[in-house]
């Protein structure tokens, strides 16, 4: 297969290109490639941090409270929105999913909403990416640890259990 067959087309928001300072056509490809690699690296680290707090490993006092499996399940069931660029912090948008779900009479959890709203933007985006993994891989909420990097990077159709 030639390199041309492996290429992927992307259509970023023009505002994102301005933020990345990709103003000429020649700069866009290199800039987007770097941005994707940087974001993936940061996202992997944040995903590991989110999973670490759940598994009970050493948690620093500055870290948010750990998420339990039950809370990850609630997040998966409540947060079905698509998340894009917005002026509202992503942690607040995740918390709003929990609030909206509570308004329909289903498991409103103010503590979970607080935890989500207090996440750093990067860790909140890692939650969003974990949600995308759950939604696209058909994870079993009772068995799979779909919020972990190990599950996300598994070569099989589903993550490793």
Beta strands, then each sheet from edge to edge (+ up, - down):
end
